[in-house]
Amino acid sequence: MASVRTFEGTVENGQIRLQEGVTLPEKAKVYVIVPEALPEQPARVWSPRLVHPGEAKDFSKVVVEAEGNARV
């Protein structure tokens, strides 16, 4: 099993800067954990769009009202 060590750093200009004096070997495998929880983006549901809007007439609805008691 590989050993694991933790180093603190900051992101500056898109690059991770470790604390002064910390050096890692070239091509070292690292894992980045961000302690501040990022705000979760709400899910967005897009409305469906027809590829050919002229075909919209094929999806027209007819509303039929039922009479009185449905005897269910």
C-alpha atoms as an extended CHARMM CRD file, in Angstrom:
* protein
*
        72  EXT
         1         1  MET       CA              0.0000000000        0.0000000000        0.0000000000  PROA      1               0.0000000000
         2         2  ALA       CA              1.2880000000        3.4620000000       -0.9050000000  PROA      2               0.0000000000
         3         3  SER       CA              1.8120000000        6.0280000000        1.8120000000  PROA      3               0.0000000000
         4         4  VAL       CA             -0.2240000000        9.2280000000        1.7460000000  PROA      4               0.0000000000
         5         5  ARG       CA              0.8920000000       12.6890000000        2.8770000000  PROA      5               0.0000000000
         6         6  THR       CA             -1.0640000000       15.9250000000        2.9990000000  PROA      6               0.0000000000
         7         7  PHE       CA              0.2800000000       19.3210000000        1.8980000000  PROA      7               0.0000000000
         8         8  GLU       CA             -1.5470000000       22.6350000000        1.9550000000  PROA      8               0.0000000000
         9         9  GLY       CA             -1.4290000000       24.9890000000       -1.0010000000  PROA      9               0.0000000000
        10        10  THR       CA             -3.3240000000       27.6570000000       -2.9090000000  PROA      10              0.0000000000
        11        11  VAL       CA             -4.3640000000       28.2060000000       -6.5010000000  PROA      11              0.0000000000
        12        12  GLU       CA             -2.6330000000       31.1520000000       -8.1660000000  PROA      12              0.0000000000
        13        13  ASN       CA             -3.2010000000       31.9740000000      -11.8290000000  PROA      13              0.0000000000
        14        14  GLY       CA             -4.7110000000       28.5440000000      -12.3780000000  PROA      14              0.0000000000
        15        15  GLN       CA             -1.7600000000       26.6550000000      -10.8800000000  PROA      15              0.0000000000
        16        16  ILE       CA             -1.5170000000       24.9280000000       -7.5220000000  PROA      16              0.0000000000
        17        17  ARG       CA              1.2160000000       26.4010000000       -5.3360000000  PROA      17              0.0000000000
        18        18  LEU       CA              2.3080000000       24.2960000000       -2.3730000000  PROA      18              0.0000000000
        19        19  GLN       CA              3.6280000000       25.8450000000        0.8150000000  PROA      19              0.0000000000
        20        20  GLU       CA              7.2130000000       27.0410000000        0.6810000000  PROA      20              0.0000000000
        21        21  GLY       CA              9.7720000000       24.2610000000        1.0320000000  PROA      21              0.0000000000
        22        22  VAL       CA              7.5360000000       21.4760000000       -0.2950000000  PROA      22              0.0000000000
        23        23  THR       CA              8.9070000000       19.7110000000       -3.3560000000  PROA      23              0.0000000000
        24        24  LEU       CA              7.4890000000       16.6640000000       -5.0660000000  PROA      24              0.0000000000
        25        25  PRO       CA              9.1790000000       14.4040000000       -7.5830000000  PROA      25              0.0000000000
        26        26  GLU       CA              8.4120000000       14.9850000000      -11.2640000000  PROA      26              0.0000000000
        27        27  LYS       CA              5.2690000000       13.1240000000      -12.4300000000  PROA      27              0.0000000000
        28        28  ALA       CA              4.2550000000       12.3540000000       -8.8390000000  PROA      28              0.0000000000
        29        29  LYS       CA              0.6630000000       11.1390000000       -8.5770000000  PROA      29              0.0000000000
        30        30  VAL       CA             -1.3720000000       13.6830000000       -6.5770000000  PROA      30              0.0000000000
        31        31  TYR       CA             -4.9920000000       14.1090000000       -5.4850000000  PROA      31              0.0000000000
        32        32  VAL       CA             -6.5840000000       17.5310000000       -5.0590000000  PROA      32              0.0000000000
        33        33  ILE       CA             -9.2750000000       18.0220000000       -2.4120000000  PROA      33              0.0000000000
        34        34  VAL       CA            -11.0210000000       21.3950000000       -2.1750000000  PROA      34              0.0000000000
        35        35  PRO       CA            -12.2330000000       21.9870000000        1.3970000000  PROA      35              0.0000000000
        36        36  GLU       CA            -14.6770000000       24.7980000000        0.5900000000  PROA      36              0.0000000000
        37        37  ALA       CA            -17.9210000000       23.3940000000       -0.7580000000  PROA      37              0.0000000000
        38        38  LEU       CA            -18.7180000000       24.9630000000       -4.1090000000  PROA      38              0.0000000000
        39        39  PRO       CA            -22.3400000000       26.0990000000       -4.5080000000  PROA      39              0.0000000000
        40        40  GLU       CA            -24.3350000000       23.4650000000       -6.3310000000  PROA      40              0.0000000000
        41        41  GLN       CA            -25.7930000000       24.6350000000       -9.6210000000  PROA      41              0.0000000000
        42        42  PRO       CA            -29.5280000000       23.9430000000       -9.9530000000  PROA      42              0.0000000000
        43        43  ALA       CA            -30.4610000000       21.3510000000      -12.5460000000  PROA      43              0.0000000000
        44        44  ARG       CA            -31.7060000000       22.8550000000      -15.7660000000  PROA      44              0.0000000000
        45        45  VAL       CA            -34.2450000000       21.0210000000      -17.8870000000  PROA      45              0.0000000000
        46        46  TRP       CA            -34.4320000000       22.2890000000      -21.4210000000  PROA      46              0.0000000000
        47        47  SER       CA            -37.6900000000       22.2630000000      -23.3380000000  PROA      47              0.0000000000
        48        48  PRO       CA            -37.6920000000       19.8610000000      -26.2660000000  PROA      48              0.0000000000
        49        49  ARG       CA            -37.3130000000       21.4030000000      -29.7120000000  PROA      49              0.0000000000
        50        50  LEU       CA            -38.3830000000       19.9740000000      -33.0300000000  PROA      50              0.0000000000
        51        51  VAL       CA            -35.7080000000       19.4910000000      -35.6280000000  PROA      51              0.0000000000
        52        52  HSD       CA            -38.2820000000       20.4900000000      -38.2470000000  PROA      52              0.0000000000
        53        53  PRO       CA            -40.7040000000       23.0550000000      -36.7020000000  PROA      53              0.0000000000
        54        54  GLY       CA            -43.0340000000       22.5980000000      -39.6730000000  PROA      54              0.0000000000
        55        55  GLU       CA            -43.9000000000       19.1560000000      -38.2550000000  PROA      55              0.0000000000
        56        56  ALA       CA            -45.5180000000       20.7220000000      -35.1550000000  PROA      56              0.0000000000
        57        57  LYS       CA            -48.9820000000       20.0800000000      -36.6190000000  PROA      57              0.0000000000
        58        58  ASP       CA            -48.2800000000       16.3210000000      -36.2640000000  PROA      58              0.0000000000
        59        59  PHE       CA            -48.3010000000       16.8010000000      -32.4870000000  PROA      59              0.0000000000
        60        60  SER       CA            -51.5890000000       18.6930000000      -32.1160000000  PROA      60              0.0000000000
        61        61  LYS       CA            -53.9160000000       17.5540000000      -29.2900000000  PROA      61              0.0000000000
        62        62  VAL       CA            -57.6350000000       17.0640000000      -29.2170000000  PROA      62              0.0000000000
        63        63  VAL       CA            -59.2840000000       17.5110000000      -25.8110000000  PROA      63              0.0000000000
        64        64  VAL       CA            -62.3410000000       15.3300000000      -25.2440000000  PROA      64              0.0000000000
        65        65  GLU       CA            -64.3570000000       15.8880000000      -22.0770000000  PROA      65              0.0000000000
        66        66  ALA       CA            -65.8920000000       12.7780000000      -20.5170000000  PROA      66              0.0000000000
        67        67  GLU       CA            -69.5820000000       12.7470000000      -19.7490000000  PROA      67              0.0000000000
        68        68  GLY       CA            -70.7600000000       12.7200000000      -16.1240000000  PROA      68              0.0000000000
        69        69  ASN       CA            -69.8600000000        9.5720000000      -14.1860000000  PROA      69              0.0000000000
        70        70  ALA       CA            -66.9950000000        7.4910000000      -15.5500000000  PROA      70              0.0000000000
        71        71  ARG       CA            -68.2750000000        4.4720000000      -13.5250000000  PROA      71              0.0000000000
        72        72  VAL       CA            -64.8980000000        3.7440000000      -12.0650000000  PROA      72              0.0000000000
